[in-house]
Amino acid sequence: MSDTVDTQPSKQDETQHKLAVKLLAYVLFFSFFVTLATSGYIIYSDYRQGTNTLNQSISQIQAGYQESISYSLWNFDSQQIKTQLAGIINFPGVLNVYIETKEGLLHSTGDFQQGSREKHAFDLFFISAERQYPLGVLNITLDYQGLYETLFYKALNILATQFIKTFSVSLFILFIFQRLVTHRLLRMSKWAKNFNLDNLDNELKLDSIDKHDEIDSVVHAINSMRNSLKEDVLKREQTEHTLTQTQYRLSIAINNAELGFCEYSQKLDRFDGNDHFAHHFNMIPDHLNAIEHPVDWFKSLICGENHIEQRERINQLLHGHMERICTELSLKCGDEVKHFDTTIQVSEWDDNGLPFAIVFCILDKTEQVNASKQAADLNYALEQKVTKRTEELSHEQIQSKAEIKKMQQQLLTFEQYQSRQKSQENLQPLQHALQQLQASLIKGQAEEKTSELEQAKQLELVGLLSQHLKQCNQLDCETFDVVALVKELSIKFINSQQSEQEIQLRLPFSLMLDSYKQVISYCLERALLALSELYNEQLPIEKTTVSLLLEGDFAVISLNCESSLSAGIEKQWQAPQGNALIIAKMCHAVIEELLEGSLQLRQHEDGTITLSLCFNINTRSQ
């Protein structure tokens, strides 16, 4: 249950007085220097202003009276001179003024009793006919005593008012500090004196109006620390309780696990072991504890391949050269040899740095060791079987590789066969053209006469075949604009047809390629001529459209004529008779081989014709 601290601090508390006096002294000390610096600056500024005023008075006197007094002195006008001197004496700070000539003092006015070191003199002269006549000297004495008195009283006034203001503000600050800080700190100090680990429920409260200042943050932090300590104490109690339970469970686990535990005192030279430790050596605990020189007895039981090294390590531990030994020991226990996981640990050292108490922990692993040996034998037998099977698999793998190599050779043979078949297909248009030419020649020889038209057609076909073979060998790779090429060939075709109409072009702005320019140009030109031949050399130019589209990695140039033809055009394309169609079919073979494309003709349901030239835009010459 929380308890609020309500004890009021004593007015005579030394800490409160010490802190208050320090605060007041620091504020007054700092304010004194600030006031002194600001007052000095103000007095110095007033002094500069006063001296500037006096200097301005001297300048005005020189400018306004020097010439007029010279004129009056030249004219011996004494009354005018007295009036002028009375006007000068009225200027601020002027103590006395007098005129001296070679004969001595001529005119004077003012107070000559007070002494002053600040004097000014102006020569008096008269100019006539460009000649200057010296008349005397005008002497003016300035008085700084009034300025000094004014500045002194002003400094006293500033210091007095500043001291009263600073002292009043300091007292007010001291009062506010006592109410907001000192009072609350004393309550916190009173709470801290009563705070201890047995009184963690006592919460620190200040009952302040403003809950958002720094002291409230400190109070909140202290309460958070108190809660943390409270939680830590509870956790420590829980940990101690858990540790007690763990120790109890550990003792049960040691007994259930048959863990042999023994402590050796080197001073008493005796073993103190549990029942399991004695049982492992087929004896009772009393007999174990009565053994003379038990460590030597324990070392004499060690056997196995590394018994000498293991005994030497125990000797090193007894002499303090080692702190812990973790190993597997084989010990003679009666007529049998048992295997133990053994840990020997120094638990306590004497003042000389030698082991005082040593703990022996042994766990019987005889069954596991025997099982491991059996597993090793089985593993060896298994390895023999695996080795044999591996050899069989290796032989089968060699046979499989031979079969795979044989199949790869068959696949290569099949691919070469397909390549030859494809080459033969590409040569079919050329074979068909040559067969037609041969048939025409045989027919002409049989009839012993041939018309001039047929002879011209035969010669044209021969020329076209020659030109085709020449163009197909132009395999230089060039960078060119496909759109510009299509436009150029379209214009060239129109000019060859001697038509005033224009082909409708549906082309993109540009398409730059690095490919077989000559082959593409030649095939497109032959496609236009083949389309014209389908219409019996009367292709309606105004109904013909040339378009260019991109479909993935392929460019498609379509020649479309909206004028209808009778059915059967596709069959005529498959078995061409005219020279232009024969060459166009041969162009199809070239495009298919070089550009992975095609030259296809399609007749729509309405009878219109579309001749499409398709080629791969990424194909380059190798």
ROFITI-434494 format. One record per atom (N, C-alpha, C): residue in one letter; z, x, y. Coordinates in steps of 0.05 Angstrom, whole numbers, plus 5000, padded with zeros to 4 digits. Atoms other than C-alpha are relative to their C-alpha. Layout:
BEGIN
AZXY ...
//
This chain:
BEGIN
M500050174976 M500050005000 M500050185025 S500349834977 S497850305066 S502249965020 D497850004980 D502950485120 D499050125025 T500949904974 T501150565194 T502150155014 V498149834986 V504451115233 V500349895029 D499550134974 D507650795296 D501950175017 T498049834986 T512251365318 T498750105026 Q501049924974 Q511351495393 Q500750305005 P499349724994 P510952235415 P502050035022 S497949954979 S516652525456 S498750125024 K501149904974 K515252675529 K500650305004 Q499249734997 Q518653345521 Q498750184978 D501349845021 D514153575464 D498750245012 E501049754989 E512354305476 E497050024997 T502949995003 T505354235448 T498649845021 Q501250174979 Q503753665495 Q500050145027 H499849874974 H506354045555 H498250245002 K501649765000 K502754675536 K497049935003 L502850084998 L496054325527 L499449885027 A500450134974 A496853915591 A499950215022 V499949794979 V498754535633 V497450174998 K502549845002 K492854925605 K497749855011 L502250154990 L488054365620 L500049995030 L499850014971 L490654285691 L499450275013 A500549744988 A490555035704 A497150074999 Y502949935002 Y483455115678 Y498349845020 V501650174981 V480854525720 V500450105028 L499549914972 L484354775784 L498750275004 F501149734997 F482155495771 F497049995004 F502950024997 F474955305761 F499249865026 S500750154975 S474954805819 S500450185025 F499549824978 F477955345865 F497650185005 F502349824996 F472255825852 F497549855008 V502350164992 V467055275858 V500249935030 T499650074972 T470155045924 T499750245018 L500249764984 L470655755950 L497050085003 A502849934998 A463355885933 A498449815018 T501550194984 T460755235964 T500950015029 S499049994972 S465255306026 S498850255014 G501249764989 G462756016036 G497149965008 Y502850054993 Y455655786033 Y499749825024 I500250184977 I456955226083 I500750155026 I499249854976 I460655686132 I497850205008 Y502149814994 Y455156206127 Y497649865012 S502350154988 S449855676140 S500649925028 D499350084972 D453655426202 D499950245018 Y500049764984 Y454456146226 Y497150075007 R502849944994 R446956266219 R498949815020 Q501050204982 Q445555616255 Q501050055029 G498949944973 G450355806313 G498750245013 T501349774989 T447356496321 T497149945008 N502850084993 N440356196321 N500049855026 T499850154975 T442555716375 T500350185025 L499649814978 L445056286419 L497550165006 N502549854996 N438756686408 N497949835013 Q501950184986 Q434656076428 Q500749975029 S499250024971 S438756026492 S499150245015 I500949754987 I437256756509 I496949995005 S502950024997 S429856626496 S499249805022 Q500650204979 Q429856006540 Q500650115028 I499349884974 I433456386596 I497950205009 Q502049814992 Q428456946594 Q497449875008 A502550144994 A422656466593 A500149845026 G499950184978 G425256006647 G501150125026 Y498649904976 Y429256446696 Y499250285008 Q500649724993 Q426657156694 Q498050025023 E502049984979 E420557036737 E501049875026 S499150144976 S423856536785 S502150175015 I498049844987 I429856996797 I498750255013 S501449784988 S425057576810 S498749925027 Y501250104976 Y421457156861 Y502149965022 S497950054981 S427956946895 S501150265010 L498949744992 L430457666896 L498050145019 W502049884983 W423857896928 W500149885028 N499950144974 N424757376982 N502850005012 F497349994990 F432157526992 F501249735003 D499050274998 D433856796978 D502649994983 S497549985014 S441256876960 S501049734990 Q499150265008 Q442656136958 Q498649914974 Q501550075024 Q437156026907 Q500950164976 I499149835023 I439556606865 I502649904989 K497550115009 K446656316862 K499649754983 T500550255015 T443855646840 T498850074973 Q501249935026 Q439755976786 Q502050124981 L497949885017 L445656386761 L501949784990 A498350225009 A449855746759 A498749844977 G501450145022 G444455426715 G500150164974 I499949845024 I444556016668 I502749994987 I497250005011 I452156006661 I500649754984 N499650255014 N451555286635 N498850004971 F501049995027 F447755496572 F502250054980 P497949975020 P451855476508 P500450304993 G499349735009 G455556116493 G499850215022 V500349804979 V454056466560 V502750045014 L497349944989 L460556806585 L499750075030 N500449924972 N458057136650 N497150105003 V502749914994 V451557336684 V500150145028 Y500049854974 Y450257846740 Y497450155002 I502449854994 I444558216775 I500850275012 E499549734991 E444758966784 E497450125012 T502349864988 T440159376830 T500850305002 K499449724997 K439860106848 K502450045018 E497849984982 E444959986902 E502649914987 G497650095013 G449859666853 G499849704993 L499850285007 L452258956835 L499149835024 L501050164978 L448458446876 L501049724999 H499050275004 H450157756849 H501349984972 S498750045026 S454857526792 S501349725000 T498550255004 T458156896764 T500949994971 G498950035027 G462356706702 G502650154997 D497449895007 D468556986668 D499650294991 F500249715007 F469157746668 F502650114988 Q497549915011 Q476257766640 Q499850054970 Q500349975029 Q474357666567 Q497950214993 G501849805008 G471158236532 G498149904978 S502050085020 S464758156490 S498050234997 R501949785006 R460058646457 R497149904999 E502750125002 E454058176455 E498949975028 K501150014974 K450158316519 K497050024998 H502950004999 H442858216538 H499250065029 A500949924973 A439058516597 A497049965002 F502950054995 F432258326628 F499350135026 D500949874975 D428458736679 D498849805019 L501150184979 L426758386745 L498150165016 F502049854985 F420358586780 F498149795013 F501850174986 F415258306828 F497250135000 I502749905003 I407658386820 I498449905025 S501750074977 S403258406882 S497750205001 A502549844998 A396158656888 A499950194977 E500149855025 E396358886816 E501850245000 R497949795000 R402459306831 R502749884994 Q497450105009 Q409259216799 Q502250155015 Y497849904985 Y415559296841 Y502649944986 P497450065014 P422159376802 P502149925021 L498150114981 L427658966835 L502950044990 G497349975010 G433659026787 G500149914970 V499650075029 V436558806719 V501849755000 L498450245004 L439158116699 L501650044974 N498249965023 N445258206651 N501349744993 I498750245011 I447757636607 I501950084978 T497949945021 T454157676565 T500449744984 L499650235017 L454857196505 L502850014988 D497350035011 D461356936477 D499849884972 Y499950105028 Y462056876400 Y502749904991 Q497350095008 Q469456706401 Q500149714994 G500050295005 G468155966405 G498749934973 L501350045026 L463355996346 L501950074977 Y498249915022 Y468456376304 Y502349804997 E497850205003 E474055876320 E499049754987 T501050245012 T469655296303 T499650034969 L500449955029 L467755606236 L502650024985 F497449975013 F475055776221 F501349734994 Y498850275004 Y477555066232 Y498449834980 K501650155019 K471754786193 K500550094971 A499349905027 A473355246134 A502749904990 L497450105008 L480655036135 L499749704992 N500350285006 N478454306136 N498749964972 I501450035025 I473654396077 I501950074977 L498249915021 L478854776035 L502249804995 A497950195003 A484254266048 A499049754986 T501150245012 T479953666032 T499250044970 Q500949945027 Q477053995970 Q502450034981 F497749965017 F483954195944 F501349734994 I498850265005 I486653485953 I498349844980 K501850155018 K480553185919 K500250124971 T500049885026 T480653695862 T502749954986 F497450045013 F488153625850 F500349714991 S499950285008 S487552865849 S498449944975 V501750045023 V481752875801 V501250134975 S498749865023 S485453385757 S502349834989 L497850175010 L491552935754 L498949764985 F501250235014 F487152345735 F498950084973 I501149905026 I483552755682 I502250064980 L497849955017 L490252985656 L501249754988 F499050265010 F492652265651 F498149884979 I501950115019 I486252045616 I500150164974 F500049835024 F486552645568 F502549954984 Q497550065014 Q493852485552 Q499849744985 R500250265013 R492051765536 R497950004978 L502150015020 L485651895498 L500150224978 V500149785019 V486952555464 V502850084990 T497449895007 T494052835466 T501749794984 H498450215013 H497452175448 H499149964971 R501050055027 R492952075388 R500350244982 L499549765016 L493452805366 L502850024990 L497250005008 L500952745364 L500649814977 R499750195022 R500552135320 R498750114974 M501349875023 M495652505274 M501850224989 S498249795009 S500553095271 S502449884986 K497750135014 K506352625253 K499249914973 W501050105026 W502052325198 W499650234980 A500549775017 A500053015172 A502650124989 K497449895010 K507453235167 K501049844976 N499050175022 N508852645120 N498049984977 F502150035021 F502452735079 F500550194977 N499949835024 N502753005008 N498549864977 L501650115023 L499452884940 L501349764988 D498650235011 D504852384922 D499849765019 N500150224980 N503451964984 N497149965010 L502850024993 L495851894982 L499249725009 D500750274992 D496051144996 D500649955029 N499350034972 N498651255067 N497650065017 E502549974984 E492451135111 E500750075029 L499749924972 L491751465179 L498649795018 K501250194981 K490750935234 K501150075028 L499349944972 L490751025310 L500049765018 D500150254985 D489550305334 D498750055028 S501449944975 S484750565388 S497949785005 I501950214992 I480250085428 I497250094993 D502749895005 D474050525424 D499950134972 K500149905027 K472350645351 K497650194995 H502449845004 H466451105364 H500250285012 D499849744988 D469251745395 D500550214978 E499849785018 E470252435364 E502549994984 I497450005014 I477652345346 I499949794978 D500350205021 D475951705308 D498350104977 S501649875021 S470652105271 S501750184983 V498249825014 V476052615253 V501949834982 V498350175016 V480652055230 V498549894976 H501650105022 H475051765188 H499650224979 A500449785019 A473752455158 A502650064984 I497449955013 I481252545143 I500549794979 N499650215019 N481551865109 N498050034976 S501949945021 S475252045070 S501050224982 M498949785016 M478552695049 M502449904983 R497750115015 R484852305029 R499049844975 N501150165023 N480651834986 N498850194979 S501249815020 S476952434955 S502250144984 L497749885015 L483652764939 L501249814980 K498950205018 K486052114910 K498349984975 E501850025023 E479852074866 E500250254983 D499849755015 D480552814847 D502650004983 V497550005016 V487752714826 V499849814976 L500450185023 L485852114784 L498250134979 K501849875019 K480152514753 K501550224985 R498549795014 R484953094739 R501849894979 E498350125020 E489852634705 E498449904976 Q501750095023 Q484152334664 Q499050244984 T500949765014 T481653034648 T502250114982 E497849915017 E488553244624 E500449824976 H499750185023 H489052624582 H497850044980 T502349955018 T482052744554 T500350274985 L499649745013 L483853474541 L502049984977 T498050045021 T489953264502 T498849874976 Q501350145022 Q485952784461 Q497950184986 T502049825012 T480453314451 T501450214982 Q498649815017 Q485553814426 Q500949874974 Y499250145025 Y488153304377 Y497649964982 R502450045016 R481153134354 R498950264989 L501049745009 L479353874350 L501650094976 S498449935023 S485253994304 S499249844975 I500950165022 I482953414261 I497350104989 A502649905009 A475753684261 A500250274985 I499749745014 I478154384241 I501049954972 N499050065027 N481954094183 N497849874983 N502150135016 N476153654162 N497750194994 A502249815005 A471054214169 A500950244983 E499049785017 E475554684128 E499550265014 L500349764984 L475255194184 L502550174997 G497749825003 G479655784168 G500750135026 F499249904974 F483655984229 F502550164996 C497849825004 C488356574232 C500450175025 E499449834977 E491756964288 E501550254990 Y498849755008 Y493457704278 Y501550125023 S498449864980 S499058034318 S500150294993 Q500149725006 Q497958774322 Q502850135003 K497349894997 K505158884343 K501749954975 L498650065025 L507958524282 L498550074975 D501749935023 D502158714237 D500249784978 R499850225018 R502158024206 R497849795007 F501850224997 F497257444195 F501649745003 D498850274998 D499056734217 D497649804999 G502450165004 G493656284187 G500649724991 N499750275009 N492555554170 N499449984970 D500350045029 D491955244101 D497150074991 H502849955008 H484255294100 H499550304998 F500449715002 F484456044115 F501150114974 A498849915025 A489156164057 A498549894976 H501450125023 H485355684011 H497450154994 H502549865005 H478856074021 H500550254983 F499449765015 F482356683990 F501849934975 N498650095024 N485656273934 N503050075001 M497149954997 M492756343960 M501249795019 I498650184983 I498055953997 I500750145026 P499549884974 P499756074071 P502450205000 D497749815000 D506456404056 D499350274989 H500949745011 H503256934012 H498150145020 L501849884980 L497957044066 L501650135022 N498549894978 N503157144120 N501850234992 A498249785010 A507057634076 A498450254993 I501649775008 I501258114064 I500650235020 E499649764984 E502658824088 E497250115009 H502549904988 H497259124134 H497749814994 P502050215008 P493058484131 P497150075009 V502749934992 V487158774170 V498750184980 D501149825021 D486259334120 D499349854975 W500650175023 W486758824065 W497549845004 F502450164994 F481458394100 F497550174999 K502349835000 K476758984109 K499350084971 S500649925027 S477559174035 S498549784984 L501450225013 L474758484016 L497049995007 I502750024991 I468258594054 I498250154981 C502049885018 C462258734009 C497249935011 G502850054991 G454758704014 G498650255009 E501649774993 E449359154040 E501050145025 N499149894975 N452359254110 N503050015003 H497050014998 H459759294092 H501150235015 I499049774986 I460659994120 I499849955031 E500450064971 E457759794188 E501949785010 Q498350224992 Q461759144190 Q503050095001 R497349904998 R468359504175 R500350185025 E499849834977 E466860014230 E500149835026 R499950174976 R465659454281 R502849885003 I497350114998 I472559154263 I501950225010 N498449784990 N475659844275 N499750045030 Q500549984971 Q472359884343 Q501349785016 L498750224986 L475059204361 L503050045001 L497149945000 L482159414340 L500750215021 H499549794980 H481560014387 H499249925029 G500650104973 G479259584446 G497250065010 H502749934992 H471959814447 H498249755000 M501550255001 M469459104432 M502049785004 E498350244995 E471958414451 E499549784980 R500650235018 R468457964402 R498050104979 I501949955022 I464858004335 I499249734988 C501050245013 C460457444309 C497950094980 T501849905022 T457157584242 T500549834975 E499750135027 E456357344170 E501150224981 L498749825018 L461057684121 L499949904971 S499850065029 S460857704045 S502650124991 L497349925008 L468057734018 L500549944971 K499250035028 K470757823948 K502549824999 C497750195003 C475157223933 C500449954970 G499650025029 G477757313863 G497750124985 D502249915017 D472157363813 D497349935012 E502650084988 E466757093860 E499850125028 V500649914973 V463457303924 V499349765017 K500550234982 K463656803982 K498850115026 H501349934974 H459656814046 H501149835022 F498650144978 F462956634112 F498650075026 D500649954972 D460756544184 D502550085014 T497549894991 T465956974217 T499950065030 T499749934971 T468257034290 T502750135003 I497549854995 I473557564308 I500150045030 Q499850004971 Q475857494381 Q502750105009 V497549914987 V481057874422 V501049785019 S498950224983 S485457324452 S502050095021 E498049914982 E490657754487 E500050315000 W500049704997 W490958474514 W502850095010 D497549894990 D497058914526 D499550155026 D500149854974 D498559334588 D498350254998 N501649765004 N494859934558 N497149944995 G502850065004 G488359564550 G499249984971 L500550025029 L489059494474 L500449714991 P499650285009 P488458844435 P502849964990 F497350085008 F495158504427 F500049784979 A500350235019 A492957864391 A497149974995 I502850035009 I486557764351 I499849754983 V500450255014 V483857104325 V497750044980 F502150005021 F479957054259 F499349714994 C501050275007 C475656434248 C497850044979 I502149975021 I471756374182 I499349724990 L501050265010 L467455804156 L498350064975 D501349955026 D465155784084 D497149915001 K502850065001 K457555814080 K498750084973 T501149915026 T456855994007 T497949814989 E502050195010 E453255353988 E497450025016 Q502449984983 Q448555414047 Q498450264994 V501449755006 V447056144031 V498549984973 N501350045026 N445555973958 N497649825003 A502350194996 A441155393981 A497850155014 S502149854985 S437555874029 S498550184981 K501449835019 K436156353972 K498149834983 Q501850185015 Q433355773930 Q497649925017 A502250084982 A429255553990 A498150235004 A501749774997 A426656263998 A498250044975 D501649985024 D424456273925 D497849795000 L502050214998 L421055603934 L497950065020 N501949934979 N417955843998 N498050214991 Y501849805011 Y415156453962 Y497949884982 A501950135018 A412156023908 A497949835016 L501850164984 L409355553961 L497950185014 E501949824986 E406256143999 E497950104981 Q502049925019 Q402856363935 Q497949784996 K501850225002 K399955673927 K498249975024 V501650024975 V397855654000 V497950215002 T501949784999 T394556333994 T497649944982 K502250075018 K390656093934 K498249785012 R501550224988 R388655453969 R498450095024 T501449894977 T386755844032 T497550144991 E502449865009 E382056273992 E497949804991 E501950215008 E378955643962 E498749875024 L501150124976 L378155334031 L498150195014 S501849804987 S375155984058 S497350004986 H502650015015 H369955964002 H498449755007 E501350254993 E368555234017 E498950015029 Q501049974972 Q367955404092 Q497450165001 I502449835000 I362855944077 I497649834990 Q502150175010 Q358855444036 Q499149805021 S500650204979 S359354924092 S498450135022 K501549874979 K356955434144 K497150044991 A502849965010 A350955584099 A498549745001 E501350264999 E349454834094 E499349935029 I500550064971 I350154764170 I497750165010 K502249844991 K345555344182 K497349904989 K502550115012 K340455044134 K499149755015 M500750244986 M340854374170 M499050065028 Q500949924973 Q340154714238 Q497150104999 Q502749905003 Q333855064212 Q498149764996 Q501750245003 Q331154384189 Q499749855026 L500150144974 L332854074257 L498050155018 L501849844983 L329154644293 L497149954991 T502750055010 T323154534248 T499049725008 F500850284992 F323253784262 F499449985030 E500550014971 E323753904338 E497350135006 Q502749884996 Q317754374334 Q497849824992 Y502050205009 Y313953844295 Y499749785022 Q500250204979 Q315753324349 Q498550115024 S501349884977 S313453804404 S497050014995 R502950005006 R306753894368 R498849735001 Q501050274999 Q306053144361 Q499649915029 K500250084972 K307453054435 K497650145013 S502249864988 S302353584453 S497349874991 Q502450135010 Q297253234409 Q499549735015 E500350254985 E298752564444 E499050055028 N500949944972 N297852894513 N497150085000 L502849915001 L291153164490 L498149774992 Q501750235008 Q288752474466 Q498149905022 P501950084979 P285852274535 P497750195002 L502149804999 L281952924538 L498249984976 Q501650035024 Q279652824466 Q498249765002 H501650254997 H277452114482 H497750055020 A502149954980 A273552364543 A497850164988 L502049835013 L270152894503 L498449854979 Q501450175020 Q268452394448 Q497949825014 Q501950174986 Q265251924499 Q497650175010 L502249834991 L261252504528 L498250074977 Q501649935024 Q259052704458 Q498349774991 A501450245009 A257151984441 A497649955019 S502250054981 S252951934505 S497750204995 L502149805005 L249352584489 L498549944974 I501450065026 I247952384416 I498249755004 K501650244995 K245451704440 K497550085015 G502349924985 G240852044490 G498050154982 Q501849855017 Q238052514437 Q498649814980 A501250195019 A236951924389 A497849845014 E502050174986 E233151514441 E498050185014 E501849804988 E229852154468 E499549955029 K500350044971 K230751894537 K502749905011 T497550084987 T236551794583 T499549945029 S500450084972 S236751434648 S501450195019 E498849824980 E238351804711 E502949935006 L497350094995 L244651384721 L501950104979 E498349905021 E247451574653 E500350305002 Q499849714997 Q245752304665 Q502050075023 A498249954978 A249352274732 A502949954992 K497350065009 K255351954699 K501150224982 Q499149785018 Q255552494645 Q500650255016 L499449764983 L255053044697 L502549975016 E497650054984 E260452714739 E502550044982 L497749985018 L265052674678 L500550304994 V499649715005 V263853414663 V501350135024 G498849894976 G265453584735 G502949925003 L497350104997 L271653154735 L501850144980 L498449865020 L274153474670 L500550295009 S499649734990 S273054164700 S502050015023 Q498150014978 Q276653964764 Q502849944990 H497350085010 H282353654724 H501450254987 L498849775012 L283454284683 L500850215021 K499349824979 K283354694747 K502549925015 Q497750104985 Q288354244784 Q502550024983 C497650005017 C293054214724 C501250284997 N499049725001 N293754974727 N501250095026 Q498749944974 Q296254954800 Q503049944997 L497150045006 L303555044780 L501850145019 D498349874980 D306155364844 D501949795011 C498050184990 C312655054868 C500150035031 E500050004971 E312554864942 E502049795011 T498350194986 T317154514991 T498249835018 F501850184985 F313653905021 F501349735004 D499050274994 D314753205049 D498249814984 V501550195016 V312552674998 V498849785018 V500950224983 V311952145053 V497550095015 A502349894985 A307252585094 A497650034981 L502249975019 L303152725031 L498749734993 V501050275006 V302451975015 V498349905023 K501650094977 K300151825086 K497450155001 E502549844998 E295052395085 E498049914979 L501950095021 L292052165018 L499049725005 S500950284994 S291851435041 S497850015021 I502149984979 I287851625103 I497550124988 K502349875013 K283352075061 K498549804983 F501250215017 F282051495012 F498549805017 I501350204983 I280451005068 I497450115012 N502449884990 N275551495098 N497850024979 S502149985021 S272151595031 S498849734994 Q501050275005 Q271450835024 Q498449895024 Q501450084976 Q268550795094 Q500849725009 S498950264993 S273050215110 S501550025026 E498650024975 E275749995177 E502849884997 Q497350115005 Q281849665145 Q502050234994 E497949805006 E288450025133 E501749914977 I498250065022 I292850065073 I502849965011 Q497250064991 Q299849765082 Q501850214987 L498149795009 L305050325076 L502949915002 R497150075000 R312250185057 R501550264990 L498949745007 L315250875059 L502650065016 P497649914985 P321951185079 P499250195022 F500649824978 F322551635139 F499050274990 S500849745010 S322052275098 S501250044972 L498949925027 L323052555027 L499050284994 M500749725004 M323153315021 M500550084971 L499749925028 L321953604952 L499250294998 D500949735008 D321254294921 D498949984972 S501250065026 S316354154865 S497150075000 Y502949955003 Y309054164842 Y498449835019 K501450164980 K305553934905 K497249944992 Q502950035007 Q298454054880 Q499749794978 V500350195023 V299653664815 V500549725009 I499350274990 I302953064850 I497749905018 S502150084982 S297553054904 S497549924984 Y502450055016 Y291953084852 Y500349744984 C499650245016 C294952534807 C500049755017 L500050234982 L296152064866 L497249945009 E502850054991 E289052164890 E498449874977 R501450125022 R286352014820 R500949714994 A499150275004 A290751394816 A498749815019 L501450174981 L287651114880 L497149954991 L502850035008 L280651244853 L499949824975 A500050175023 A282550924786 A500549705007 L499650274991 L285150304822 L497449895013 S502550094988 S278650274861 S497949944979 E501950045022 E274650324796 E500549744986 L499350265013 L278449724767 L498749775016 Y501250214983 Y275649314826 Y497050065004 N502849944997 N268649584815 N499350125027 E500449864975 E269050044875 E500049825024 Q499850184977 Q270449444920 Q503049925004 L497150054997 L277949514928 L500649885028 P499350124974 P280549044983 P502350165013 I498149824987 I283949545028 I502249855013 E497950154985 E287549025070 E502149874982 K498150125018 K290948745008 K501450214983 T498849785016 T293149424981 T502550115015 T497449914989 T300249664991 T500850254984 V498949765012 V303050364978 V502950025008 S497149994994 S310650414971 S501250234985 L498549785012 L315650964954 L502949934998 L497250075005 L322450834922 L501350234984 L498449825016 L327951264892 L501649844980 E498550135021 E330851044826 E501550224984 G498549785012 G336351544808 G498750275006 D501249744997 D333152224797 D496949995001 F502950045001 F326051934798 F499049885026 A501450124978 A321251784854 A497649844989 V502150185010 V316451194843 V498149935023 I502150074980 I309951134883 I498349774987 S501350245011 S307150434871 S497549935017 L502550094987 L299850234887 L499649714991 N500150285006 N299649474890 N497849865015 C502250154988 C293549044902 C500449704994 E499450285003 E294648304914 E497549834992 S502450145009 S287448124895 S500049984970 S499850065029 S287247804826 S497550104985 L502149925019 L283048064767 L500349844975 S499950155026 S281447744701 S501850154980 A498249885019 A286047864642 A498550224984 G501149795017 G285048474597 G499850265013 I500149744986 I285849024649 I501750204985 E498249815013 E291649324610 E498750124975 K501449895023 K287249394548 K497950205009 Q501949824989 Q281949714591 Q501450275008 W498449764994 W287450204614 W500650164975 Q499449865024 Q289250364543 Q497650144988 A502549885010 A281950504523 A498150025023 P501749994976 P278650724588 P497150084994 Q502949955003 Q271050734595 Q499050155024 G501049884976 G270050934667 G501250285004 N499249734996 N270651654690 N502750025015 A497549994985 A276351514741 A502349924983 L497850095017 L280551144689 L500650224979 I499649795020 I279451704638 I501650235012 I498549784986 I281852234688 I502849915006 A497350104993 A287751784709 A501850024975 K498549985025 K289951744635 K500750294994 M499449725004 M289552494631 M502150105020 C497949944981 C293852534694 C502749914990 H497550105012 H299052114658 H501250214981 A499149805018 A299452654604 A501150255015 V499149774985 V300253204657 V502749945013 I497450074987 I305852834694 I502249984979 E498050035021 E309452684629 E500950284991 E499349745010 E309253414609 E501450175021 L498949824979 L310853754676 L502249875016 L498150134981 L314853234716 L501749794986 E498450195015 E318052824660 E499649715010 G500650274990 G314652204689 G497749874986 S502250155013 S308751744677 S498249895022 L501850154983 L302751394707 L499249754984 Q500250255015 Q302950664684 Q498649795017 L501450224988 L298650054699 L501249744989 R498950265007 R301449344699 R498549785014 Q501350234988 Q297848684709 Q502049764999 H498050224997 H302348114734 H498749744991 E501050265009 E301747384714 E498049885018 D502050114981 D297947214778 D497550175001 G502549845001 G292747744761 G500150255018 T499849764983 T295048264813 T500650254984 I499749755014 I295148994794 I502050185014 T498249794989 T300649524803 T499750254983 L500349755013 L299350244786 L502350185011 S497549854992 S305950654787 S499950294991 L499849725005 L306551404792 L503050085002 C497149945001 C313651614770 C500350304992 F499549725006 F316252334770 F502950085008 N497249914995 N322952704769 N500050185024 I499949854975 I324852974837 I501550264997 N498549755004 N329253524808 N498550204983 T501649825017 T323753844766 T498950225017 R501049764986 R322054554788 R498550174981 S501549815017 S317355074762 S501850214990 Q498349805013 Q320555554714 Q498750285003 
//
